[in-house]
């Protein structure tokens, strides 16, 4: 009976050791994957969401200004054409 108890104690210790090793392996794997993912993001030159939204707003303002300028140019061209025919 004592041999069985010793066997179970040894198995419990061995299992605890494996669980500890697996926990360390999990931590190392998470760190490895995280660092590789960060490197991939940096290498791809991705921007964060805040920067993207700021540039998107700037682009919307530029498009509005472009439309105003195009309208103004069109009006000036029409006015110029009108004045040429009056002469």
trRosetta pair geometry for C-beta under 8 A, 3 or more apart (Angstrom, degrees):
i j d omega theta_ij theta_ji phi_ij phi_ji
1 4 5.6 -51 -155 31 38 112
1 5 6.6 36 149 -16 67 103
2 5 5.6 -52 -150 38 37 112
2 6 6.2 39 150 -20 67 105
3 6 5.6 -52 -146 38 32 113
3 7 6.2 37 151 -24 64 105
4 7 5.5 -52 -148 34 31 114
4 8 6.4 29 153 -16 65 104
5 8 5.8 -54 -148 38 32 109
5 9 6.2 35 151 -21 65 106
6 9 5.5 -52 -147 36 32 114
6 10 6.3 33 153 -19 65 105
7 10 5.8 -54 -148 37 29 111
7 11 6.3 29 152 -17 64 107
8 11 5.6 -52 -144 38 33 112
8 12 6.2 37 154 -23 65 104
9 12 5.7 -53 -148 34 30 113
9 13 6.5 29 153 -17 64 105
10 13 5.7 -53 -148 36 32 111
10 14 6.2 32 153 -19 65 107
11 14 5.6 -54 -144 39 31 112
11 15 6.1 34 155 -21 65 106
12 15 5.7 -53 -146 36 29 112
12 16 6.4 32 153 -20 63 104
13 16 5.7 -53 -150 35 31 112
13 17 6.5 34 150 -21 63 105
14 17 5.6 -54 -153 33 32 115
14 18 6.5 31 151 -17 65 104
15 18 5.7 -53 -149 36 34 110
15 19 6.3 35 152 -20 66 105
16 19 5.7 -53 -147 36 31 112
16 20 6.4 34 153 -20 64 105
17 20 5.7 -55 -151 35 30 112
17 21 6.4 28 153 -17 65 106
18 21 5.6 -54 -146 38 33 110
18 22 6.1 33 155 -19 67 107
19 22 5.7 -54 -145 38 29 111
19 23 6.4 35 153 -23 63 105
20 23 5.7 -53 -151 32 30 113
20 24 6.6 27 153 -15 63 105
21 24 5.8 -56 -151 38 33 110
21 25 6.2 35 150 -21 66 107
22 25 5.4 -52 -144 37 33 114
22 26 6.3 40 153 -24 65 102
23 26 5.7 -50 -149 31 30 114
23 27 6.6 30 152 -17 63 104
24 27 5.7 -53 -150 36 34 112
24 28 6.3 32 153 -17 66 106
25 28 5.7 -56 -147 39 31 111
25 29 6.1 32 154 -21 66 108
26 29 5.7 -56 -145 37 28 111
26 30 6.3 29 155 -19 64 106
27 30 5.8 -54 -148 35 29 110
27 31 6.4 28 154 -17 63 107
28 31 5.7 -56 -149 38 31 111
28 32 6.2 32 153 -21 66 108
29 32 5.6 -54 -145 36 30 113
29 33 6.2 26 158 -15 66 107
30 33 6.0 -56 -143 40 28 106
30 34 6.0 29 157 -20 63 112
31 34 5.8 -58 -145 39 26 112
31 35 6.3 22 160 -16 64 108
32 35 6.1 -60 -147 38 25 105
32 36 6.3 22 156 -15 63 110
33 36 5.8 -58 -146 39 30 110
33 37 6.2 31 155 -21 65 108
34 37 5.8 -56 -146 36 28 111
34 38 6.4 28 155 -18 64 105
35 38 5.7 -51 -145 36 33 112
35 39 6.4 35 154 -19 64 105
36 39 5.7 -54 -149 37 32 112
36 40 6.3 36 151 -23 64 105
37 40 5.5 -51 -149 33 32 115
37 41 6.5 33 153 -19 65 103
38 41 5.7 -53 -149 35 32 111
38 42 6.4 30 153 -17 66 106
39 42 5.7 -55 -147 39 32 110
39 43 6.0 31 155 -19 67 109
40 43 5.8 -56 -143 39 28 110
40 44 6.2 22 158 -15 64 110
41 44 5.9 -60 -146 40 27 107
41 46 5.2 -69 -166 37 79 123
42 45 7.4 26 174 -75 36 42
47 51 4.5 -108 174 86 117 126
47 52 5.2 145 97 -58 117 85
47 55 7.8 30 118 5 167 138
48 51 5.2 90 59 13 75 103
48 52 7.0 -139 99 -7 37 94
49 52 5.5 -59 -149 37 32 115
49 53 6.3 30 157 -19 68 106
50 53 6.0 -57 -149 36 29 108
50 54 6.5 30 153 -20 64 105
51 54 5.7 -53 -150 33 33 112
51 55 6.5 27 156 -14 66 106
52 55 6.0 -60 -151 40 29 107
52 56 6.2 33 151 -23 65 109
53 56 5.4 -51 -144 35 33 117
53 57 6.5 35 155 -19 65 102
54 57 5.9 -55 -153 34 31 109
54 58 6.5 31 149 -19 64 105
55 58 5.4 -51 -148 36 36 115
55 59 6.3 40 152 -22 66 104
56 59 5.7 -52 -149 34 30 113
56 60 6.6 34 151 -21 63 103
57 60 5.6 -51 -150 32 34 113
57 61 6.6 33 152 -16 64 103
58 61 5.8 -57 -154 37 33 110
58 62 6.3 34 150 -20 67 107
59 62 5.5 -52 -145 36 34 113
59 63 6.4 36 154 -21 65 103
60 63 5.8 -52 -150 34 30 112
60 64 6.7 32 151 -19 62 103
61 64 5.7 -52 -151 34 34 112
61 65 6.4 32 152 -17 66 106
62 65 5.7 -55 -148 39 32 111
62 66 6.2 38 151 -24 65 105
63 66 5.5 -50 -146 33 32 115
63 67 6.6 34 154 -19 64 102
64 67 5.8 -55 -153 34 32 110
64 68 6.6 31 150 -18 65 104
65 68 5.6 -53 -149 36 35 112
65 69 6.2 33 153 -18 67 106
66 69 5.8 -55 -146 38 30 110
66 70 6.2 32 154 -21 65 107
67 70 5.6 -52 -144 36 31 112
67 71 6.3 33 155 -19 64 105
68 71 5.8 -55 -150 36 30 111
68 72 6.3 29 153 -18 64 107
69 72 5.6 -54 -146 38 32 112
69 73 6.2 34 154 -20 66 105
70 73 5.7 -53 -146 36 29 112
70 74 6.3 32 153 -20 63 107
71 74 5.7 -55 -148 36 29 113
71 75 6.4 30 153 -19 64 106
72 75 5.7 -54 -149 36 31 112
72 76 6.3 29 153 -17 65 107
73 76 5.7 -56 -146 39 31 110
73 77 6.2 32 155 -19 65 106
74 77 5.8 -53 -146 36 29 111
74 78 6.4 29 154 -18 63 106
75 78 5.8 -56 -149 36 30 111
75 79 6.3 30 152 -19 65 108
76 79 5.5 -54 -146 38 32 113
76 80 6.2 34 154 -21 65 105
77 80 5.6 -52 -145 36 31 112
77 81 6.3 34 154 -20 64 105
78 81 5.7 -53 -148 36 31 112
78 82 6.3 35 151 -22 63 107
79 82 5.6 -53 -149 34 31 115
79 83 6.5 29 153 -17 64 106
80 83 5.8 -56 -148 37 31 110
80 84 6.5 36 152 -24 64 104
81 84 5.7 -52 -150 30 32 114
81 85 6.8 26 156 -14 63 106
82 85 6.2 -62 -157 37 29 107
82 86 6.8 32 149 -25 63 108
83 86 5.6 -52 -149 28 36 116
83 87 7.3 44 156 -31 62 96
84 87 6.4 -49 -165 14 33 112
